[in-house]
Amino acid sequence: MKSKKGQSEMVGFGIIVIIISILILIFVSFSINKSSGNDSQSYETESFVQSYLQFTTSCEINTVSKSVLDLMKLCSENKTCDNQESACKILNETTNGILKTSWKTGKNYPVKGYEFYATYANQELISFFEGNKTSDSRGSRQIFSWDLQIDFTAYY
């Protein structure tokens, strides 16, 4: 009769190899998913920028209300709305209101601060900063074909 001792040792060795492989996979997945400061993209900030761009403002041109994205284009062209207010003034007021309402900052809130910039052809259209910068940040950058760039970073 043959001994089964060799077979049971091989099964034990196989189980050890499988357990070690699973641990290595878990370690690698945590290492890959780890975010890295300012370079990290965040679904939350990206969604905010997309929603912000679609927000309907009080600026009307030919009785048609304009979105924030349309207003940025009008502002870059120094245009005025039907009510004779500057598109840039309305853009500034609307953006300030949206940011203050959507991103409360401070010790008692998860968001400690934020930065928001919109530039057109390397000229700053609007710029907002509130709160404090921290090492934990999530951001979004939107670049449009007509030289518009929007950067938003939230600090946690």
Secondary structure, 3 states (H helix, E strand, C coil): CCCCHHHHHHHHHHHHHHHHHHHHHHHHHHHHHCCCHHHCECHHHHHHHHHHHHCEEEEEECCEEEEHHHHHHHHHCCCECCCCCEHHHHHHHHHHHHHHHHCCCCCCCCCCEEEEEEEECCEEEEEEEEECCCCCEEEEEEECCCCEEEEEEEEC
